[in-house]
Amino acid sequence: MADLATNSVLQHLKSLFPSAQKIGSSADVLKNPWWIVATVAYSGANRPEAVPVVFKHVLADLEQVQAAANVPTEKAQEERLLLARRFREALFKSGMVSGYSKAINGLVSLSEATPEDLRDTKTMRNTKLSPDELEKKGEEFFKVLYGDTADNVQGLLDKIYPDMGWFSNTLAYGAVYGHLDILDQLETSWVLVGTLIAGDTARQVGWHLANARRGGATLEEAKAARQIAIDVSASAGVKWRDGVPDITE
């Protein structure tokens, strides 16, 4: 691992995101997306050994603010479990574009570093939904995420291979991305931005930077997330054939 994810590196990555400048509450740690982007970029760049380092760093931040605020024990445990779930969910969602071998390796590394009381034994998603229900759910989320570009993107997926269009609606956006109980719409965009930059897929990076802005991210936040993913990916040896798309509005 060497200098891949040292404390100073992680402090630098954290400092890039605007809302990371001041951490005074549990929410400031739980809801700050710097670590979402960093985690999925490390995983997407095939460096799963860095994932538990990020997790331990963020967990330490959370426990520090909990102690300072005298958060009750039961509430503190709920927040710690939520943090672990958010890490797992980010890696799971990232696997849809990075490849499930990378997501599995990231989750294995995370699991090995996760205390027993912060693990899950039950599926987070509703496994009773029918394919038709998942397709409808996926179509709705896709349209919200892509806005006025949804028809063009869906049309492209249907054109290149109808099975890709169906898969995207039903499984990717219906079953995986569209589950928003743990990571919301914007946080899901951050997962995609970080993973796609690590994977050097410029077309989709552009799509999801725009989707992040559509989902409520400021221009400064979108640029920060892009830079975090670039810094992580570069440190892991990723080289971009045609550079990384920027966002200007």
C-alpha positions as CSV (number, residue, x, y, z in Angstrom):
1,M,0.0,0.0,0.0
2,A,3.0,2.3,0.7
3,D,1.9,5.9,0.2
4,L,-1.4,5.1,-1.5
5,A,-3.7,6.1,1.3
6,T,-1.7,7.6,4.1
7,N,-3.3,9.8,6.7
8,S,-1.9,12.9,5.0
9,V,-3.2,11.7,1.6
10,L,-6.7,11.2,3.0
11,Q,-6.6,14.6,4.8
12,H,-5.7,16.1,1.4
13,L,-8.6,14.4,-0.4
14,K,-11.0,15.4,2.4
15,S,-9.9,19.0,2.2
16,L,-10.8,19.2,-1.5
17,F,-14.5,18.9,-0.9
18,P,-16.0,22.3,0.2
19,S,-18.1,21.0,3.1
20,A,-15.2,19.1,4.6
21,Q,-13.6,22.2,5.8
22,K,-15.4,22.1,9.2
23,I,-16.5,18.9,10.9
24,G,-18.6,19.5,14.0
25,S,-21.3,16.8,14.0
26,S,-21.9,13.2,13.0
27,A,-23.9,14.4,9.9
28,D,-20.8,16.3,8.7
29,V,-19.0,13.0,8.6
30,L,-21.8,10.7,7.4
31,K,-23.0,13.0,4.6
32,N,-19.7,14.3,3.3
33,P,-19.2,12.6,-0.1
34,W,-15.4,12.9,-0.3
35,W,-15.0,9.4,1.1
36,I,-17.6,8.0,-1.2
37,V,-15.7,9.2,-4.3
38,A,-12.3,8.1,-2.8
39,T,-13.5,4.7,-1.9
40,V,-15.1,3.8,-5.2
41,A,-12.1,5.3,-7.1
42,Y,-9.7,3.1,-5.2
43,S,-11.9,0.1,-5.8
44,G,-12.4,1.0,-9.5
45,A,-8.6,1.4,-9.9
46,N,-8.2,-2.1,-8.6
47,R,-6.6,-1.1,-5.3
48,P,-9.1,-2.7,-2.8
49,E,-6.5,-2.7,0.0
50,A,-7.0,1.1,0.3
51,V,-10.7,0.7,1.0
52,P,-10.4,-0.3,4.7
53,V,-7.9,2.5,5.2
54,V,-10.5,5.0,4.1
55,F,-13.1,3.3,6.2
56,K,-11.0,3.4,9.4
57,H,-10.1,7.0,8.8
58,V,-13.8,8.1,8.4
59,L,-14.9,5.9,11.3
60,A,-12.3,7.6,13.5
61,D,-13.6,11.0,12.4
62,L,-17.1,9.9,13.3
63,E,-16.2,8.6,16.7
64,Q,-14.3,11.7,17.5
65,V,-17.2,14.0,16.9
66,Q,-19.5,11.6,18.7
67,A,-17.3,11.8,21.8
68,A,-17.1,15.6,21.6
69,A,-20.9,15.9,21.3
70,N,-21.6,13.2,24.0
71,V,-23.7,11.3,21.6
72,P,-25.7,8.6,23.5
73,T,-24.3,5.1,23.1
74,E,-27.3,3.7,21.3
75,K,-27.4,6.6,18.8
76,A,-23.6,6.4,18.3
77,Q,-23.9,2.7,17.4
78,E,-26.7,3.5,14.9
79,E,-24.5,6.1,13.3
80,R,-21.5,3.8,13.1
81,L,-23.6,1.0,11.5
82,L,-25.0,3.5,9.0
83,L,-21.5,4.6,8.0
84,A,-20.5,1.0,7.4
85,R,-23.7,0.4,5.4
86,R,-23.0,3.5,3.3
87,F,-19.5,2.2,2.5
88,R,-20.9,-1.2,1.5
89,E,-23.6,0.4,-0.6
90,A,-21.1,2.6,-2.4
91,L,-19.0,-0.3,-3.4
92,F,-22.0,-2.4,-4.4
93,K,-23.3,0.3,-6.7
94,S,-19.9,0.9,-8.1
95,G,-19.6,-2.7,-9.3
96,M,-22.3,-2.1,-11.9
97,V,-19.7,0.0,-13.9
98,S,-16.3,-1.1,-12.6
99,G,-17.1,-4.8,-12.7
100,Y,-18.2,-7.0,-9.9
101,S,-14.8,-8.6,-9.4
102,K,-13.6,-5.2,-8.3
103,A,-16.6,-4.6,-6.2
104,I,-16.3,-8.0,-4.5
105,N,-12.6,-7.4,-3.8
106,G,-13.4,-4.0,-2.3
107,L,-16.2,-5.5,-0.2
108,V,-13.9,-8.3,1.0
109,S,-11.2,-5.8,2.1
110,L,-13.9,-3.7,3.8
111,S,-15.5,-6.7,5.5
112,E,-12.1,-7.9,6.9
113,A,-11.7,-4.5,8.6
114,T,-15.3,-4.1,9.8
115,P,-16.1,-4.9,13.4
116,E,-18.6,-7.7,13.9
117,D,-21.2,-5.3,15.3
118,L,-21.1,-3.2,12.1
119,R,-21.9,-6.0,9.7
120,D,-25.2,-6.9,8.1
121,T,-26.8,-10.3,7.8
122,K,-29.9,-9.4,5.8
123,T,-30.4,-8.0,2.3
124,M,-31.0,-4.3,2.3
125,R,-33.2,-4.3,-0.9
126,N,-36.7,-5.5,-1.3
127,T,-36.2,-8.9,-3.0
128,K,-39.9,-9.4,-3.6
129,L,-40.3,-6.8,-6.4
130,S,-41.2,-8.4,-9.8
131,P,-39.2,-7.6,-13.0
132,D,-42.1,-5.4,-14.1
133,E,-42.0,-3.4,-10.9
134,L,-38.2,-3.1,-11.1
135,E,-38.4,-1.9,-14.7
136,K,-41.0,0.8,-13.8
137,K,-38.9,1.9,-10.8
138,G,-35.8,2.0,-13.0
139,E,-37.5,4.1,-15.7
140,E,-38.7,6.6,-13.1
141,F,-35.3,7.0,-11.5
142,F,-33.5,7.1,-14.9
143,K,-35.7,10.0,-15.9
144,V,-35.1,11.9,-12.7
145,L,-31.3,11.3,-12.8
146,Y,-30.8,12.2,-16.5
147,G,-33.5,14.9,-16.8
148,D,-34.0,16.2,-20.3
149,T,-31.2,14.0,-21.6
150,A,-32.9,10.8,-20.5
151,D,-34.6,10.0,-23.8
152,N,-31.4,10.4,-25.8
153,V,-29.4,8.2,-23.4
154,Q,-32.1,5.6,-23.2
155,G,-32.5,5.7,-27.0
156,L,-28.7,5.0,-27.4
157,L,-28.9,2.1,-25.0
158,D,-31.9,0.6,-26.8
159,K,-30.3,1.2,-30.2
160,I,-26.9,-0.4,-29.5
161,Y,-28.6,-3.5,-28.1
162,P,-32.1,-3.7,-26.8
163,D,-31.0,-6.1,-24.1
164,M,-28.7,-3.3,-22.8
165,G,-31.7,-0.9,-22.6
166,W,-33.7,-3.5,-20.7
167,F,-30.8,-4.4,-18.4
168,S,-30.2,-0.7,-17.7
169,N,-33.8,0.0,-16.7
170,T,-34.6,-3.1,-14.8
171,L,-31.4,-4.2,-13.1
172,A,-29.0,-1.2,-13.1
173,Y,-31.5,1.6,-12.3
174,G,-34.3,-0.5,-10.9
175,A,-32.5,-2.9,-8.6
176,V,-29.2,-1.3,-7.9
177,Y,-28.9,2.5,-8.4
178,G,-32.6,3.1,-7.7
179,H,-32.3,1.9,-4.1
180,L,-32.0,5.2,-2.3
181,D,-32.5,4.2,1.4
182,I,-28.8,4.2,2.1
183,L,-27.3,6.5,-0.6
184,D,-29.5,9.1,-2.1
185,Q,-29.7,10.3,-5.7
186,L,-26.8,12.7,-5.5
187,E,-24.6,10.3,-3.5
188,T,-25.3,7.7,-6.2
189,S,-24.1,10.2,-8.8
190,W,-20.9,10.6,-6.7
191,V,-20.4,6.8,-6.8
192,L,-20.7,6.8,-10.5
193,V,-18.4,9.8,-11.1
194,G,-15.6,8.3,-8.9
195,T,-15.9,4.9,-10.4
196,L,-16.1,6.0,-14.0
197,I,-13.1,8.3,-13.7
198,A,-11.1,5.4,-12.3
199,G,-12.2,3.4,-15.3
200,D,-11.3,6.0,-17.9
201,T,-14.7,6.1,-19.6
202,A,-15.0,9.7,-20.6
203,R,-18.5,9.6,-22.2
204,Q,-20.1,8.4,-19.0
205,V,-18.0,10.7,-16.8
206,G,-19.5,13.6,-18.6
207,W,-23.0,12.2,-18.2
208,H,-22.8,11.7,-14.5
209,L,-21.0,14.9,-13.7
210,A,-24.0,16.6,-15.4
211,N,-26.3,14.3,-13.4
212,A,-24.7,15.3,-10.2
213,R,-25.3,19.0,-11.0
214,R,-28.9,18.1,-11.9
215,G,-29.2,16.3,-8.6
216,G,-28.3,19.4,-6.6
217,A,-24.5,19.6,-6.5
218,T,-22.8,23.0,-6.9
219,L,-20.3,23.5,-9.6
220,E,-17.6,23.7,-6.9
221,E,-18.7,20.4,-5.4
222,A,-18.7,18.7,-8.8
223,K,-15.2,19.9,-9.6
224,A,-14.0,18.8,-6.1
225,A,-15.5,15.3,-6.6
226,R,-13.8,15.1,-10.1
227,Q,-10.5,16.1,-8.6
228,I,-10.7,13.6,-5.7
229,A,-11.3,10.8,-8.2
230,I,-8.4,12.0,-10.4
231,D,-6.0,12.2,-7.5
232,V,-7.0,8.8,-6.2
233,S,-6.9,7.1,-9.6
234,A,-3.5,8.7,-10.6
235,S,-2.0,7.5,-7.3
236,A,-3.2,4.0,-8.2
237,G,-1.5,4.1,-11.6
238,V,-4.5,5.0,-13.8
239,K,-3.7,6.8,-17.0
240,W,-6.3,8.5,-19.1
241,R,-6.3,8.1,-22.9
242,D,-8.0,11.3,-23.7
243,G,-8.1,13.1,-20.3
244,V,-11.0,13.5,-17.9
245,P,-14.0,15.6,-18.9
246,D,-14.4,18.8,-17.0
247,I,-17.6,20.5,-16.0
248,T,-18.1,24.2,-16.6
249,E,-21.7,24.8,-15.6
